[in-house]
Amino acid sequence: VLLIMFNLFSFSSCPYLSEKITPAIPAIGGILFFFVMGTLLRTSFSDPGVLPRATPDEAADLERQIDIANGSSSGGYRPPPRTKEVIINGQTVKLKYCFTCKIFRPPRASHCSLCDNCVERFDHHCPWVGNCVGKRNYRFFYMFILSLSFLTVFIFAFVITHVILRSQQTGFLNALKDSPARYPFTETNSVVCFFSVWSIVGLSGFHTYLISSNQTTNEDIKGSWSNKRGKENYNPYSYGNIFTNCCAALCGPLSPSLIDRRGFIQPDTPQLAGPSNGITMYGATQSQSNM
């Protein structure tokens, strides 16, 4: 839709506006378009904050810790609870166990069913960028939708300006009658912009609200910090200041990626090694077994 909208504007309105008003209009539109495409690609091809899965040894050790902590090491009918509680700024936050990644997810992390990964500070999975939006690429996603809002409003405003200038010469009704023959794409572009501008600007406004309150889309949808859950329920991640929340989300240091791109893929299930001194070892290599 973005490419169609910009191409229609370039071929239908830009030549006329450049001649009648100023050549700066297509130049500004081109700069906005390339900035939108740059932030789109940056969001799509960035690591959103994928958390590495536990190795077979780590998963087995964590399972033993869960069994011991819940007093069910001898076995039972009920599985032990897979949650932990931590205190963040005086608020109790539960850490949930991910059965796929075999880890306790950090605060604000969630498992994406489409990407099949746990993502740190998970916001949502965006089908338009083809990637999750999380801790490491949220600022680029916000710049993408914000710049796209400016571009959509810019195109819509100058398409309407194009129609108004032509109506001043021949009259509004005559301009509409002659438009399909002389300017076949102007009205099409105006209709596309009219329906696009509301949804895009509304999405930008929603994420501006989330940034100002230091929330994620996932937390807002679930009502994690809603007052309906109790008077003592509050957002422990908010700094209490809109300016500070915005600076923390958009200007804070970018955390390094936790993905080991040069590492080897390990099997999901622990490997049963040979017994050593009568003890069965899981996930051990032959050298470790000999040791």
N, C-alpha and C positions, 0 to 999 in steps of 0.2 A: 504493500500500500504506500509506503514511504517513497519508493522509487517511482511508482506511477504518479503520485501526487506532485513530486518535484519535477518529473519530466513534462507533465502537462503544464505546469507553471512556466517552465523554461521555454517551451515551444509556443505557448499560446499568449501569455501575458508579458513575459520579459521583453521581447522586442518592442512592443508598443509602449510599455512603461519606461524603458530605457530611452526611447526617443522623446516622449512627452514630458517626463519628469527628470530623471537623472540616471546615468549609467551605473550609479552605485547600487541600485536595487538588485540587479542580478549578481553583482559581486558579493553583497552581504548575504544574499540567499545561498550562494555557493559556499561561502565560509561556514554558515550554519549547517549546511548539508554535510560537509566533510567532517565537521566536529561531531555531528550526530552519528555518522557512520563509524568514526574512530572510537567513540565511547561504546557503541554497540558491539564492535569487534573486541574491544578490551573486556567487556563484560562476558561475552560468549566464550572467549578462549582463556579466561583467568581461572585459577583454582579458587573456588568460593570459600575454601577452608575445610577441605576434606580431612577427616580424622583417620589415621591409619588403623587398620584392624589389628586385633591382638594376634600374636603368633600362637601356634598350637600349645607351646609350653606356657605362655602367659595366660591363655584361656583356661588350661587345665588347672593352673595355680589359682586363678581367680575363682573357679568353681569350688575348689577345696576351701578357700577362704569364706565363701558364701555359706557352704555347708557347716563349717565350724562355727561361724558367727551366729547361725540360726539354730544350732544344736541339732542338726539333722544329718550329721555325718554317718550315722548308722542306718540311714534310709528311712523312708516314711511314705505315706500316701500322698501328702501334699507337698508340692515343690516349695522350696524356701522363697520368701519374698525377695524380689530383685530391685530394691530401691535403697538409696542412701539419703541421708539428710545432712545438709550443710547450712551454715548460717552466713548470709551475705547482708551486710549493713543492717543487722538486726532482724532480717526476714528469713524464715525457714524456706529453703529451696530443696526440692527432691531431685536426686540424680537417678535416672532410670537406666536399667540395664538393657543393652541392645543385644538381642539374641543372634543377630546376623553378624555384627562386628565383634561380638564377645567382649564388650567394654562397658564400663559405666560412663554414660555420656556426660560431658561437662555441662555446667549451667548454660542454658539457652541453646544447646545443641539439639538436633533432631535428625532422625533417619529419613532420607528422601527415598520414597518407594520407586521413583522413576530412575534416579541415578544409582540407587542401591548403595548409598554411602551415608555415613553420619557426617553432617556439616556443622561446623562451629558457628554459633550465632545464626542459626538457620532462619531466613526470612520467608522465602517461598521458592518454589520451582517455577521459573518463567518459561513458558513454551515459546514465547516470541524471540528470546535470545538463545533458547536451546540449552540452558544451563541453570544450575541452582544459583540463588542469590544469597550470599552469606557474608561472613565477617570480612573476607579479603576482597570482595568485588562489589560490595553494596554501594560504596561511594561512586563507582563508575556507572552502576545501574541508575543511581539517582541523577547523575549528570546526564545520562542518556535520555531519561524521560523528561527532565527539565529542559534540556536543549531541544528535544523534539517538540515540546509544548511551544517554545519560542518560534521554532520553524513553522509549525502548523498555524499559529496565530499570524505570523509574518506573511505566509502565503495567502491565507484567507483574507487578510486586510487588503493586500494589494490586488487580489482578484476582484474584490468588491470595488476597489478604486478604479480598476480597469473598466468595469461595467458602468460606473458612474461617469467617468470621463467620456465614454462613448455615448451615453445617454444625453449628456449635455450638448453634443453635436447634432444628434438626430432625434432626440427624444427617447424617453425610457422605453416606451412600447415598441417603437421602431427599432431600437437597439436590440431588444429581445427577439424581435422577428427576424432581423438580419443576422443575429448571432450564430445560429446553426450553420449558415452558409459561409460567413466570413471568418468566424472564430469558433470552430466546432468543438474545441476542448475547454473553452473558458467556463461554460456553465457546468460541464462535467466536473471540472476541478473544484468549482465553488461548492457543489453538492458533496463531493468527497471530503473537502475541508470542513464543511459545516458539521457533518456527522462525526468526523475524527476529532475536532478540536475539543468537544465537550468531554469525551472519554479520556483523552490524553491529559488535558488540563486537570480534570478531576483526579486522575491517578497521581499526577504530580502533587496536587494539594494534599492527598491522603498520605503520601510518603513524607511530605514536609511536616505534617502533624506527627507522624511516627518518629521522625528525627528529633523534633522539638521536645518530645516526651521520652526519648530514648527507649522506644519499643520496637518490636519486630511485627511483621504482618502475622506471623504464627501466634505470637502472644496476644495480639489484638483480637484475632478471630476467636481464640479460645477463651478470651477474657481472663487471662492469668492474673492481671493486677486490677481487675474490676472491683469497684466498691461493693458490688452485690455479694461478693464472697465474704465480706466481713469488714468491720470498721478498721481493724488492724492490718488489713491487706493493702499493701502499697508496693510500688515499683522500686526494688532496691537498687536498680541500675541507673536511675535518674539522678542527676546532680542537683536537681531542684532549681535549675536555671536554664532557660531556653537557649541562650547563647552558648553556654558551656556544653549542653547536650549536642548542639549542632557542630561545635568545634570538635568534640570527641568523636562524632560519627564521620565527619568529612575531612578533618585536618589532622587526626591522630596518626601516629606511626603505623605503617602497614606491617602486620606480623608476617614472619617468613612462612613459606609453605612447608607443611609437614609430610608432603608426598616425597618418597624416595624414588625419583625417576630412574635411577640407575640400579635399583635393587632387584633382586630375583623374586619371582612369585613363589610363595610357599603354599603347600597344600592346606586346605581348610581343616582337615582332620589330623589329629596327632598320629605320628608314626610309631608303631609298636616295635620297640627295639628288643634285642635278646636279653634274657635275664642275666643280671650280674650280681653274684653273691646272694641269689635267691630273691632279689628285689626287681620288680618289673618297672621299667622306666619308659615314659611316654615322651615322644618328641625328641629323644636324644639321638645324637649321631653315634656312629660306631666308635669314633675316637673317644667321645665322652663316656660311652659304655665301658670301654677298656680301662679308662682312667678310674 
